[in-house]
Amino acid sequence: MEILLTNDDGIDSVGFRALYDALSSVADVTAVAPAEDKSAVGRQMSADVLVEEHSLGYAIHGTPADCTVVGLESLCPDVDMVVAGCNKGANLGAYVLGRSGTVSAAVEAAFFDVPAIAVSLYVPGGDAPWAELATDVADYRPATDAARYLAAHASEAGVFEEADYLNVNAPLDAADEPEMRITEPSTLYDMTARPDGDDRLALHDRVWERMRANDLPDPEGTDRRAVVDGHVSVSPLLAPHPTRHHEALDGLAVAYRD
């Protein structure tokens, strides 16, 4: 199997190396990843990008979506799958999916009709500074083990006949053999915008604190609930935006010129 591996934390990030090593045991892996950190850029696209050779493949001076496009269109067009990650930090919840560069790289692959998997590690935080957490390749094993398993078996099992891409999240402190749960993105949304000075507003996502405190209304079957409970979350997702025709909108269209 041939895999194009990308991410949004940058080609030299620890999580990227962890996933590269894990996938290399089941596939020929070519890195096509951002030269520097491009986190949370969504599906932002560039008009042109600088490409540099890297010991793992190619470093792209662009976004994760750029990496998918230039990889599938030019650098390694015959790959069987695109895998994005491993991101340091979870990508969970419906509202997060469009912001994540990791997930966006997988979405871009889906429009090429290439199976894709986005992979992220939930790092709860706590007393230690964020920079001191998940700094070793071994720390990413809960996520990379799941990604390797799915990369090796999902296509043959027919998974991508029903799903365009998989969003995989695993907790840093997972048990030695965590269970894998098939999930839907949580709909919990808890963003705030509070005054921060005379002419500024501070935007803050309270969901992460609620996850650490296990203060979540999310039921069984949602991605956040699975990860908080110590399991690997796998959400099978579709890339095109679905439409829903209904009489109210149809009526407005009919009456548009009246």
Salt bridges, closest charged atoms under 4 A:
ASP12 OD1 - HIS54 NE2 2.97
ASP21 OD1 - ARG17 NE 3.01
GLU36 OE1 - HIS61 ND1 3.60
GLU52 OE1 - HIS61 NE2 3.32
GLU108 OE1 - ARG43 NE 2.84
ASP145 OD2 - ARG141 NE 2.87
ASP145 OD1 - ARG148 NH2 2.91
GLU179 OE1 - ARG181 NH2 2.75
ASP190 OD2 - ARG206 NH1 2.40
ASP190 OD2 - ARG210 NH1 3.20
GLU209 OE2 - HIS204 NE2 2.62
ASP215 OD2 - ARG210 NE 3.50
GLU220 OE1 - ARG181 NH1 3.74
ASP229 OD1 - ARG225 NH1 3.20
